Amino acid sequence: MIVEINDDNFLEYVSNGLKIVEVFAPWCGYCTRQRVELEKMDNVNIGALNSGNAPNSMKMLNVTAFPTLVVFKNGKEINRFLGLKTKYEIMDIISRYIK
């Protein structure tokens, strides 16, 4: 499930459980393709963070490329990956954090 997040709710969103934050730019073609892959992941909590609307979160995350996917568990960053990933690549990465 994908929900829109921003500076106002970013910290609350990542504070509990396993979450993926998709950092994207609306003008980014790879981000559009990444969103298609993320929409295939029904049972995963995904927060979509528009880089242009979240300057504080962008500064905190120190993102320099798009798309960037950041994996959080109970408020702590546990993994990060850059560039376009398939649903299967993402699931392979996060499966090691699911207990």
C-alpha positions as CSV (number, residue, x, y, z in Angstrom):
1,M,0.0,0.0,0.0
2,I,1.4,3.4,-1.0
3,V,0.6,6.5,1.0
4,E,1.8,10.0,0.4
5,I,4.1,11.4,3.1
6,N,5.7,14.8,3.6
7,D,7.7,16.8,6.1
8,D,4.7,17.0,8.5
9,N,4.2,13.2,8.8
10,F,7.5,11.6,7.8
11,L,8.9,10.9,11.3
12,E,5.6,9.5,12.5
13,Y,5.2,7.3,9.4
14,V,8.6,5.6,9.8
15,S,8.4,5.4,13.6
16,N,7.0,1.9,13.9
17,G,7.2,-1.3,11.9
18,L,8.9,-2.0,8.6
19,K,8.4,0.7,6.1
20,I,9.9,1.7,2.7
21,V,10.1,5.3,1.8
22,E,10.2,6.0,-2.0
23,V,11.9,9.3,-2.6
24,F,11.0,10.6,-6.0
25,A,10.9,13.6,-8.3
26,P,7.8,14.1,-10.5
27,W,10.0,14.9,-13.5
28,C,12.0,11.6,-13.1
29,G,11.2,9.0,-15.7
30,Y,12.8,6.2,-13.7
31,C,10.7,7.2,-10.7
32,T,7.6,6.7,-12.7
33,R,8.7,3.2,-13.7
34,Q,9.7,2.5,-10.1
35,R,6.1,3.5,-8.9
36,V,4.7,0.8,-11.3
37,E,6.8,-1.8,-9.5
38,L,5.9,-0.5,-6.1
39,E,2.2,-0.7,-6.9
40,K,2.6,-4.4,-7.4
41,M,3.5,-4.8,-3.7
42,D,0.2,-5.0,-1.9
43,N,1.4,-6.2,1.5
44,V,4.2,-3.7,2.0
45,N,4.0,-0.4,3.7
46,I,5.4,2.2,1.3
47,G,5.5,6.0,1.8
48,A,5.9,8.2,-1.2
49,L,8.0,11.3,-0.5
50,N,7.9,13.9,-3.3
51,S,11.4,15.5,-3.1
52,G,10.1,18.9,-4.2
53,N,7.6,19.1,-1.4
54,A,9.7,17.8,1.5
55,P,12.9,19.9,2.0
56,N,13.4,19.0,5.6
57,S,13.0,15.2,5.0
58,M,15.3,15.5,2.0
59,K,18.0,17.1,4.1
60,M,17.6,14.5,6.8
61,L,17.8,11.6,4.3
62,N,20.6,13.2,2.3
63,V,19.2,11.9,-1.0
64,T,21.2,12.8,-4.1
65,A,19.7,10.6,-6.8
66,F,16.3,9.4,-7.9
67,P,14.6,7.1,-7.3
68,T,15.9,6.2,-3.8
69,L,14.2,3.6,-1.7
70,V,15.0,3.8,2.1
71,V,14.0,1.0,4.3
72,F,13.1,1.8,8.0
73,K,12.4,-0.5,10.9
74,N,10.9,1.2,14.0
75,G,12.3,4.6,13.0
76,K,15.8,3.5,12.1
77,E,17.2,3.4,8.6
78,I,18.3,-0.2,7.9
79,N,18.9,-0.2,4.2
80,R,18.9,2.1,1.2
81,F,19.1,1.5,-2.5
82,L,19.3,3.7,-5.5
83,G,18.0,3.3,-9.0
84,L,15.2,1.3,-10.5
85,K,14.5,-2.0,-8.8
86,T,11.9,-4.7,-9.7
87,K,9.3,-5.9,-7.2
88,Y,11.4,-9.1,-6.8
89,E,14.6,-7.2,-6.1
90,I,12.9,-5.1,-3.4
91,M,11.2,-8.1,-1.8
92,D,14.5,-10.0,-1.7
93,I,16.1,-7.1,0.1
94,I,13.3,-6.5,2.6
95,S,12.6,-10.2,3.3
96,R,15.7,-10.4,5.5
97,Y,14.1,-7.8,7.8
98,I,10.8,-9.6,8.2
99,K,10.5,-11.9,11.1
